[in-house]
Amino acid sequence: MTPLSDRNSDLWAWADKDGHVFSHDLEWVAFMRDGHAFAAATCGWLGPVVGATIFDQSGDPILWNPDCDISEGTPFARPPWPPLPLRPLRPPRPFFPPCPSPPLTPLGAWSVLTPAEWLAQA
């Protein structure tokens, strides 16, 4: 499981090797497919994924992996709706990583949305 942090370096989610995104409480909230993130509840497009950075629909970073550099984004075209994958089993709780240092502000700035607002927009 890969930790995903918000702009304040707070652990917000976990991503598994199959592209499923689980909340801090290990609820399935999103999935990644073909370079994009989609809401698990609606299949609505949340934004692009570049490397270990997830962007909002405007191309601004919303979640990042503290072990990787924050990728730079630009607005991307909305992809076609994917089929909803089968609901994954709840993973075992991973060990919490140490809180990383806050990252530098990306070139285009952080998303104005909180992760919860970003997830609710789909």
C-alpha positions in Angstrom: 0.0 0.0 0.0 1.3 3.4 -1.0 0.5 6.4 1.3 -1.1 9.5 -0.3 -0.9 12.8 1.5 -2.6 16.1 1.0 -0.9 19.5 0.6 -0.4 19.7 4.4 1.5 16.3 4.4 -1.4 14.7 6.3 -2.0 11.1 5.4 -5.3 11.1 3.5 -5.4 7.8 1.5 -3.7 4.6 0.5 -3.3 3.3 -3.0 -2.9 -0.4 -3.7 -0.9 -2.1 -6.5 -4.1 -2.6 -8.5 -4.9 1.2 -8.6 -7.6 1.2 -5.9 -7.6 4.2 -3.5 -8.7 3.7 0.1 -9.5 6.4 2.6 -7.5 6.8 5.8 -10.2 4.5 7.3 -9.6 1.9 4.5 -13.0 2.6 2.7 -12.7 2.2 -1.0 -13.2 5.7 -2.4 -11.6 5.8 -5.9 -9.7 3.8 -8.5 -7.1 4.7 -11.0 -7.2 3.5 -14.6 -5.2 4.6 -17.7 -3.7 7.7 -16.1 -7.0 9.0 -14.5 -8.7 8.8 -11.1 -12.4 8.0 -10.8 -14.8 8.0 -7.8 -15.6 4.5 -6.7 -19.3 5.4 -5.9 -20.1 7.0 -9.2 -17.3 6.3 -11.7 -17.2 10.0 -12.1 -13.9 11.5 -13.3 -11.8 13.0 -10.5 -8.7 14.1 -12.5 -5.5 12.8 -14.0 -2.8 10.8 -12.4 0.8 11.4 -13.3 3.4 9.3 -11.6 2.5 9.3 -7.9 0.6 12.5 -8.0 -3.2 12.7 -8.3 -4.6 16.0 -9.8 -8.0 17.7 -9.6 -9.9 18.4 -12.8 -8.1 21.7 -13.2 -4.7 20.0 -13.3 -3.6 21.1 -9.8 -2.2 18.5 -7.4 -4.5 17.2 -4.7 -2.8 14.0 -3.4 0.9 12.9 -3.6 3.1 10.2 -2.5 5.7 11.5 0.0 8.3 9.1 -1.4 8.2 10.7 -4.9 8.5 14.1 -6.4 5.3 16.0 -7.1 4.6 15.9 -10.8 3.5 19.0 -12.6 0.1 18.9 -14.2 -2.0 20.8 -16.7 -5.7 20.6 -17.5 -6.5 17.3 -19.2 -9.4 16.2 -21.3 -12.1 14.2 -19.5 -11.7 10.5 -20.5 -14.6 8.2 -21.3 -16.4 6.6 -18.4 -14.7 3.4 -17.4 -16.6 0.3 -16.3 -16.8 0.1 -12.5 -14.3 -2.5 -11.3 -15.3 -5.1 -8.8 -15.3 -3.8 -5.2 -11.9 -4.8 -3.7 -11.6 -6.5 -0.4 -10.7 -4.2 2.5 -6.9 -4.5 2.8 -5.2 -5.0 6.1 -4.2 -1.8 7.9 -0.7 -0.8 6.8 1.7 0.7 9.2 1.4 4.5 9.3 4.4 6.2 7.7 6.2 9.0 9.5 4.7 12.4 8.6 6.7 13.8 5.7 8.0 17.4 5.6 5.6 19.7 3.8 6.5 19.8 0.1 7.3 22.9 -1.9 4.4 24.5 -3.6 4.1 23.1 -7.1 4.6 25.4 -10.1 0.8 25.7 -10.7 -0.1 25.8 -7.0 -2.0 23.2 -5.0 -5.6 22.5 -5.7 -8.0 24.8 -4.0 -10.1 21.8 -3.1 -9.7 19.7 0.0 -9.4 15.9 -0.7 -13.0 15.5 0.6 -14.3 18.2 -1.8 -12.4 16.7 -4.7 -13.9 13.3 -4.0 -17.4 14.7 -3.8 -17.3 16.5 -7.1 -17.7 13.3 -9.2 
